[in-house]
Amino acid sequence: MNSELKTNIEEKERAVLVGIYGDSTDRELAQEHLEELELLTDTAGGVTVDRILQLRKRPDVSTYIGKGKLHEVKQKIKASSADMVIFDDDLSPTQVRNIERVTESKVLDRSGLILDIFASRAKTSAAKTQVELAQLQYLLPRLTRFWTHLSRQKGGVGTKGGIGTKGPGETQIETDRRIIGRRIASLKEKLEKLDLQRKVQRQGRADSLRVALVGYTNAGKSSLMNAITETSVLTEDRLFATLDSTVRRFRVGQEDVLLSDTVGFIRKLPHNLVESFKSTLDEIREADLMLHVVDVSSPMKKEYIQTVYDTLKELQADKKPEILVFNKIDLVSSPEKLAEIRQDYPGSVLVSATRGIGLDEIYSEIKKKVERNYIYRKIVVPIYNYHIVSYLHDVAEVKKETFDDESAHLAIRIHEKHSGKLDELLRNSNASTIVHKDVNGE
């Protein structure tokens, strides 16, 4: 092994990964879940040195995997010189404490690992605030794990209500709870102010058509944004490269469209994290259309699609129109597999964002979706209200325009999204209007 690479691995924290599965048919899926957990560990800056899977119908309430298996994990940790053990599910405070006692090692669960990654990825003030809030809400019920050394000193390991177990340790825990509680309240107040700023920004874009990129993390959403808008948003082949929403403008036919990229989803995304990031994810809730990006090369794409739908439902954004975009087709060598995708997901688009393949089809599908919400209107505008004519040239397709001494006569094609502001302008003038729903406005 290259000496530099070996040194780099030795400097990283070493982890043993643990998961369970219900029956033999679930083993392959559980293996794939551990592969994802290994990728999460790598993203967090660690290296996986061993994996353990246990056949178990339900987690043990005390140790998650049972005492016998836990001692096996302890031996694996020693044999591989691991620094920590990471579980592919959330652990209760009791489970964490019991596992730490047996393994004498740092213990992380899936949510704790994801929160750690978000903390390292957060760059802006908003993202840092959102992540810290989620971390503290996650930490609050788990405070006892950080003070178990006091109960060992005072009451001894394994004692029930031993002398000193409700002394200084308990006082310190309650003190920390109060400190964390005050910090949570402060962060929530800060987020409310940031939410108001975002709301004002979104109101300024209310007249624009808005398309949101959604998808499982590392599906290539940022790469697709770069390809569609011909910009250079930072892309990285790692999980959660994007935490803050990014908005770019592009053109579809006569219409300006705002495309937003937001944080990627993942299986078992911590609830506190979803709650904290809801203001960022308002870009999705307020979008007119979603581009649901899927890594077509992933063997778990069906599960990823379902995970995204489940998360959108939690965000109350699951009823929005969408275009399913299968990205990374350059990584699939079999034409038959791509043909199967088209058959299984009619109306979907197959692209390679990095190679610019299939972008025309995306534009075409967006245009089709957008045009469903167009209406035709004939408008007569008094000549002294020419600012209305100017507005129509900005937001609508003017099919025909004539003038007489008193008025401008226009036949326009306009998206329903702009109708509210147009109606307000017309109400404040002596303009008249006729609405047509047919395709050519005749």
Helices and strands as residue ranges (DSSP letters): H 3-11, E 13-21, G 24-26, H 27-43, E 46-55, H 67-79, E 84-87, H 93-103, E 106-108, H 110-121, H 125-139, G 140-147, H 148-154, H 168-203, E 209-215, H 221-229, E 246-252, E 255-261, H 271-276, H 282-285, E 289-295, H 301-314, E 322-327, G 329-331, H 335-344, E 349-350, H 359-371, E 374-382, G 383-385, H 386-395, E 397-403, E 407-415, G 416-418, H 419-427, E 432-436
